[in-house]
């Protein structure tokens, strides 16, 4: 898992020797669905399945659609008693700050995994060939000491993926060598064992909290606009604030539509299920 452009598809191609229908080379998302790649690992003499997932900043799909796709795959695999040996979270070491999209991806990832599965997490830094070594080391120390610290304290490990085919294979071997038991992530337990609706899971609630934050920001902007209108009704600052407000309103309206669509799709699926039962 990880943001768009972090190198997920490239990692799978190098580790498996199989092409995941091409590889993205821009920040435009390449992976648009959950894709499982099964291959024979010569080193361990066993079959390995790598699962490629879209980032929550996908070019063409909303965050809710992405979560819905990932949750469907996780629930299905869990019901077939297919648990996880490791969960790789890829992060570009070239990112000079942890804010916005990268932080949103990380929060969603933590909610999806839950605390009990964090010892199966491998925080995988990529793009080391595109950054000065000292700069990369400084960013890695910051990640480990601040943004990833809570996960590391719960057993998550940091690994580096270099720009060669051997590096992903070595990381896979590390996961297999350290495998003592397989685990389910929190989202799987919530949906399969507790029969929790997606929107009521920890990961689903994280998306709703993002909407709440947007609404709070919108209200704060309205107050600033009101003050600025009284102080300088023809000022350029007022125009900028109104533009920002309009952009924020579009984001909120979009998320509200996404949530409504998700509810409707779930209701339609339930209706089809009940009809099949009657037949």
N, C-alpha and C positions, 0 to 999 in steps of 0.2 A: 504494500500500500504506500501511498505518498502523493504529493502534489503532481500536477501535470508537468512533464519535462524533467522529472527527477531521475529518470532512467530505468523505470520498471520494466518496460518491454525489452530494452537493451540488455538488462540483467538476465532476463529469462532466456533470451536468444543465446547469450554467451554461456550460461550455465547448462542449458539443455541441448545446444547445438541445433535447435529448431527455430525456424523463423515464425514469429508470432504475427504473420500476415503483414510484415513490414515493421519498421521502427520509426517513431516520431523523432524529428530533429529540431522542432520549434516548440514554443510554448502553447501552440495549438494542440489540443488533446488528440492523441492517436488512439488509445484504447477507449472504445465506446461501450464495451460490455465486459462482464466477468468472463474471463477466458482461462480455462484449465489446460495446462500442457503436461502430458504424461510422457516420461522418457526413462530409459534404462541407464542408470548411473554405473559406469564401469568401476569406479573406485570402491563403492560400497557393495556392489553386486546386488542392487535392488532397484525396484521401480520408485521413482520420485514424481510427485505431482506438484507443479508450481502454478499458482493461481494469480493471474494478472487482473488488477482492478482499476477502474477509472478513478481519477482524483476528484475530490469534492469541489474542484474548480474547473470542471469539465466544460469544454467549449460549447457543446451542443445540448447537454442535459443539465437539469437543475440538481441541486444538492439532494433534494428529496427523492428524485428519480434514481440517483446514484445509490443512496442508502437503501432504497427499495430493492434494487438489483442485487446489491451485496448481501442484504439480509435474506433474500430468497435463496441465494446460493448457499449461504452459511446454514440456514435452516434445513435445506434439503440434504446437505452433506452430513449434518449432525444426526438427522433422522435415519441415515444409512450407517450410522456409527463410524463415520469418517472424521476423526479428530485431527488437530493440528500439531505438527512437530515443531514448527517455528513460524513466527510472524515477522516479516521484514518490513520495516518502515523506512523508505528511502527519502533522503534529504540532500539537496544540493549544497555542498560546502561553499559554492559561489554566492549563495544568498547572503548579503551583507547585513541583514537584520531579520529578526523573527517577529513579523507583524503581519496583519492582514491575512492573506490567503494561507501562507505557511502555518501561521498560528491557528487558524480555523481548522485546517486539516489535522493538525496535531491534537487539538481538543476533541474533535470527532473520533479520532483514532483511539484515544484514551477511553472515551465513553463506550466505544464499541467493544474494546478488549475487556475492560473491567480489571480490578486489581489482581484477581487470582491467576490471570493468564499473562501477567507482565513478565514473568520469568521465562516466557517463551518468545519475548520480543527482542529483535535485533535491530537496533537503531543504526541504519546503514548510510553512511555519508558517501556521496558520489561526486563526480566532476573534479577530482583532485588535480587533474592535468590542466585545468583551466584557472587555477589560482596559485599565487605564490605560496610556498610551503609554510612560511612563517605566519602569513595571514590566515591560512587554513587552520593551522594549529591554534591560533588565538580564537578563531570562531568555534572550533571544536571544544576548547576549554570552556567557553561561554555557554555553549549548549549543554555540556555535561554538568556544569555548576549551577545553571539556572533553569532552563526550559525543560531539560530531560531529567533533572535531578530526582524528582518524585518517582519516575518510572525506574530509574537506575536503583534507587533505594529498595524497590520492590522486586529487583532481580533482572531487569532489562540490561542488555549488553550493547556496547558501542563497537561497531566494526567498520572498516574502511573498504570501499570497493574501488579499486584502481581501474584505469582505462585499458584493461586487457581481458582476454577470455579466461585466464587462469584465476583471476581474483574472485569472480562470482562462484566458480567451482569450489574454491577453497572455503568460501563462506557456507556453501551448501554442506560441505564435508564437516565443517565445524558444528553446524546444527545437528547433523546426523550423529556425530561422535558424542555430542552432549545429550542426545535424546535418551531419557530414562523413562519418560511417560509422555503421552500426548494429552492435550487439553482442549477444552471448548472455550470459546470467548463468551463474555457476558451476554452479548446479543443473541447467541445461539440458545443459551439457557432460558433467557427471558421469553423468546418467541416459541421455542419447542416445548420446554418443560412447564413454564408458567403460563403459556398461552397468552402472552402479553401482546397487545396491538403494537405495531411498529411505532406509531406516534407516542406511545406510552413508555417505550423503552428509554434507557439512559441516553442512547445515541439519538433517538427521535426527539427527546426532550431538549437535547443540545441545540437542535435546529430551531425549536420553538423559542429557546432562550435568545438565539440570534435575532429572531424577529422582534422579541421584546426590546432588545438593545437598539434595534433600528427605530422602533417607535419612541423610545426614550430620547434618542438623538433628534428625532423629528420634533418632539415637543420642545426640546432645548433650542432648536433652530427657530421655532415659531416665536419663542420669547425674545430671542436676539433680533429677529426681523421686526417685531413690534417696537422694541426699543430704538432700533436704527431708523425705522419709519418716522418716529416722533422727533429724533435728533436731526436726521438729514434725509428727508423724503426723496430727494433727487440724487443721492450719493451713489457712487460706484459700488461701495460695500454692500448696500442694500440689494443691488442687482446680483452680486455674487452670492449673497445669502439665499435669495429667492431661487437662483439657478440650482444651488446645492439642495435646497428643499425639494424642488421638483424632481431632481435625480433620485433623492431618497424616497420620495413618494412612489416612483416607478419601481424601485427595489421592493418596497413593502407590498405594493399591489401584486407584484410578480410572485413573492413568497406566499401570499394569501391564496393566489390561484393554484400554486403548486400543492399547497396543503389540501385545498378543496378537491383537486384532481386525484390526490392520493387517497382521500377518503372514498371518493366515488369508485375508483378502481378496485379498492378493497371490497366495497359493497357489491360491485358487479361480480367479483370473484366468488364471494360468499353465495350470491344468488345462483351462479352457475353450479356451485358445489351442491347446494340444496336441491336443485332441479335434477342433478344426476342421481342423488340419493333416492329421490322419489321414483325415478325410472327403474 
